[in-house]
């Protein structure tokens, strides 16, 4: 499912349950040693997805432990993202020489719980949602907005090592193209000599889930 919204240079793997037995490295085992069974299973399955995605790049399995602010610590020269929600786990990875950052998120395609939209949406986004109400049956636009903001943060953090609040980026989905754009309300990171003022991404709804993905390609250097 997720590969439909990722470019060819990004490798991905996904799972819709935790039936696959995934052996954890000692470093990973230490992270979930005291976790409840549900957390252990989703953690292991997500690592299994990450290792399968790394294998597509020709890379061996390695421990992937949470680093600063919980972001996965990828091997040198690799960028990536992971996501998990009820009934879904996925990972996407790419070589840094081709992609600077990846942001990936999946959510149940259900309305947000009461009070969440007010906490994460800016006034322009709430106005957009009101105009789109009933536009396209089967898409929970508020949940799509939330997922897009999660993907934005996952793409933002490896570039900046800074927190980004929900209200510091304004998201505009394109209902027809299956894409979204975002405008940062704070100074963005400088990537390959260019300052990012926002991110663009893709979204889809399938199998009761809404998924979003962002990739920022590397800009080729000057010819030698």
C-alpha positions as CSV (number, residue, x, y, z in Angstrom):
1,X,0.0,0.0,0.0
2,X,2.6,2.5,1.1
3,X,4.8,2.2,-2.0
4,X,2.0,3.8,-4.0
5,X,2.8,7.2,-2.5
6,X,6.6,6.9,-2.4
7,X,9.1,7.5,-5.2
8,X,11.1,4.6,-6.7
9,X,14.3,5.6,-4.8
10,X,12.6,5.0,-1.5
11,X,12.3,1.3,-0.4
12,X,9.5,0.3,1.9
13,X,7.9,-2.6,3.7
14,X,4.6,-3.0,5.6
15,X,2.6,-5.4,7.7
16,X,-1.1,-5.5,8.6
17,X,-0.6,-7.7,11.7
18,X,2.1,-8.9,14.1
19,X,2.1,-12.6,13.1
20,X,5.7,-12.5,11.7
21,X,8.2,-13.5,14.3
22,X,10.9,-10.8,14.4
23,X,14.1,-11.4,16.4
24,X,15.2,-8.3,18.2
25,X,18.8,-7.2,18.7
26,X,19.9,-6.9,22.3
27,X,19.8,-3.1,22.0
28,X,16.2,-3.2,20.8
29,X,15.2,-5.7,23.4
30,X,16.4,-3.4,26.1
31,X,14.0,-0.7,24.8
32,X,10.9,-2.8,25.3
33,X,12.1,-5.0,28.1
34,X,9.3,-3.7,30.4
35,X,6.7,-2.9,27.7
36,X,3.3,-4.5,27.5
37,X,2.8,-7.2,25.0
38,X,1.0,-5.0,22.4
39,X,3.9,-2.5,22.5
40,X,6.5,-5.2,22.1
41,X,4.7,-6.7,19.1
42,X,4.2,-3.5,17.2
43,X,7.8,-2.5,18.0
44,X,9.2,-5.8,16.7
45,X,7.0,-5.8,13.6
46,X,8.0,-2.2,12.7
47,X,11.7,-3.3,13.0
48,X,11.0,-6.2,10.8
49,X,9.6,-3.9,8.2
50,X,12.6,-1.6,8.5
51,X,15.0,-4.5,8.0
52,X,13.1,-5.7,4.9
53,X,13.2,-2.2,3.5
54,X,17.0,-2.0,4.2
55,X,17.5,-5.3,2.4
56,X,15.9,-3.8,-0.7
57,X,18.8,-1.2,-0.6
58,X,21.2,-4.1,-0.2
59,X,22.0,-3.4,3.4
60,X,22.3,-5.9,6.2
61,X,19.9,-6.1,9.2
62,X,21.0,-3.7,12.1
63,X,19.5,-2.7,15.4
64,X,17.2,0.3,15.0
65,X,16.7,2.0,18.4
66,X,14.9,5.2,19.2
67,X,17.2,8.2,19.4
68,X,16.6,11.8,20.2
69,X,12.8,12.5,20.7
70,X,12.1,8.9,19.7
71,X,13.3,9.3,16.1
72,X,14.8,6.0,14.7
73,X,18.6,5.8,14.6
74,X,19.3,4.7,11.0
75,X,22.6,3.4,9.7
76,X,25.1,5.9,8.4
77,X,24.1,7.2,5.0
78,X,20.5,6.1,5.3
79,X,17.4,8.2,6.0
80,X,14.0,6.8,6.9
81,X,10.8,6.8,8.7
82,X,8.5,4.3,10.6
83,X,4.9,4.3,11.5
84,X,2.4,2.1,13.3
85,X,-1.3,2.2,14.2
86,X,-3.9,-0.4,14.8
87,X,-3.7,-2.9,12.0
88,X,-0.7,-1.4,10.3
89,X,3.1,-1.1,10.5
90,X,5.4,0.3,7.9
91,X,8.9,1.6,7.2
92,X,10.5,3.5,4.4
93,X,14.2,4.1,3.8
94,X,16.5,5.6,1.2
95,X,20.1,6.4,0.7
96,X,21.0,9.9,1.8
97,X,22.8,10.6,-1.4
98,X,19.5,10.4,-3.2
99,X,17.0,11.5,-0.5
100,X,17.6,14.0,2.3
101,X,14.6,13.0,4.5
102,X,11.5,10.8,4.6
103,X,8.3,11.3,6.6
104,X,5.8,8.6,6.9
105,X,2.5,8.2,8.8
106,X,-0.6,6.0,8.8
107,X,-3.8,6.4,10.8
108,X,-7.2,4.8,11.0
109,X,-9.5,6.5,8.5
110,X,-11.8,7.7,11.3
111,X,-12.7,11.1,12.7
112,X,-10.3,12.5,15.2
113,X,-11.3,12.2,18.9
114,X,-13.1,15.2,20.3
115,X,-10.8,18.1,21.0
116,X,-7.9,16.9,18.9
117,X,-8.7,19.0,15.8
118,X,-8.8,22.2,17.9
119,X,-5.4,21.4,19.3
120,X,-3.6,20.7,16.0
121,X,-5.4,22.8,13.3
122,X,-4.7,26.4,12.3
123,X,-7.6,28.7,11.4
124,X,-7.0,28.3,7.7
125,X,-7.0,24.6,8.0
126,X,-10.3,24.6,10.0
127,X,-11.8,26.8,7.3
128,X,-10.6,24.4,4.6
129,X,-12.1,21.5,6.4
130,X,-15.5,23.3,6.7
131,X,-15.5,23.9,2.9
132,X,-14.6,20.2,2.2
133,X,-17.2,18.7,4.5
134,X,-19.0,16.1,2.4
135,X,-16.8,16.7,-0.7
136,X,-15.5,13.1,-0.9
137,X,-17.2,10.2,0.7
138,X,-14.9,7.9,2.6
139,X,-12.1,10.3,3.5
140,X,-11.9,11.6,7.0
141,X,-10.3,14.9,6.2
142,X,-9.5,15.8,9.8
143,X,-7.6,12.6,10.2
144,X,-5.8,13.2,6.9
145,X,-4.7,16.6,8.2
146,X,-3.4,15.1,11.4
147,X,-1.5,12.4,9.5
148,X,0.1,15.0,7.1
149,X,1.3,16.9,10.1
150,X,2.8,13.8,11.6
151,X,4.7,13.1,8.3
152,X,5.9,16.8,8.3
153,X,7.4,16.5,11.7
154,X,9.1,13.2,10.9
155,X,10.6,14.8,7.8
156,X,11.5,18.0,9.6
157,X,13.2,16.6,12.7
158,X,16.2,14.8,11.1
159,X,17.0,18.0,9.2
160,X,16.7,20.4,12.2
161,X,16.9,18.4,15.4
162,X,14.2,20.8,16.7
163,X,10.6,20.4,17.7
164,X,7.9,21.6,15.4
165,X,4.5,22.3,16.8
166,X,1.3,21.4,15.0
167,X,0.4,25.0,14.5
168,X,3.7,25.9,13.0
169,X,2.8,24.4,9.6
170,X,-0.3,25.0,7.5
171,X,-1.4,22.0,5.4
172,X,-3.5,22.2,2.2
173,X,-4.5,18.8,0.8
174,X,-5.5,18.4,-2.9
175,X,-8.6,16.2,-2.9
176,X,-8.2,15.2,-6.6
177,X,-4.5,14.7,-7.0
178,X,-3.9,12.8,-3.8
179,X,-1.2,15.3,-2.7
180,X,-0.8,17.9,-0.1
181,X,1.4,21.0,0.4
182,X,2.5,22.6,3.6
183,X,3.8,26.1,4.5
184,X,6.1,26.5,7.5
185,X,5.4,29.4,9.8
186,X,8.9,29.2,11.3
187,X,12.3,29.3,9.6
188,X,12.9,26.1,7.7
189,X,16.0,24.0,7.4
190,X,18.6,24.7,4.7
191,X,19.0,21.6,2.5
192,X,21.6,21.4,-0.2
193,X,22.0,25.2,-0.2
194,X,18.2,26.0,-0.3
195,X,16.0,27.0,2.6
196,X,12.9,25.0,2.8
197,X,9.7,27.0,3.3
198,X,7.5,24.0,3.3
199,X,7.0,20.3,2.3
200,X,5.0,18.6,-0.3
201,X,3.7,15.0,0.0
202,X,1.2,12.4,-1.1
203,X,-1.7,10.7,0.6
204,X,-4.0,7.7,0.0
205,X,-6.9,6.0,1.7
206,X,-7.0,2.2,1.5
207,X,-8.0,-0.7,3.7
208,X,-9.6,1.5,6.4
209,X,-6.4,3.6,6.7
210,X,-5.2,7.0,5.7
211,X,-1.5,7.2,4.9
212,X,0.8,10.2,4.1
213,X,4.3,10.4,2.9
214,X,6.9,13.1,2.3
215,X,10.3,12.8,0.6
216,X,12.8,15.6,0.0
217,X,15.2,14.6,-2.8
218,X,18.8,15.4,-2.7
219,X,20.0,18.1,-5.1
220,X,22.9,16.9,-7.3
221,X,26.1,18.7,-6.6
222,X,28.0,20.8,-9.3
223,X,29.7,18.8,-12.0
224,X,33.4,18.1,-11.4
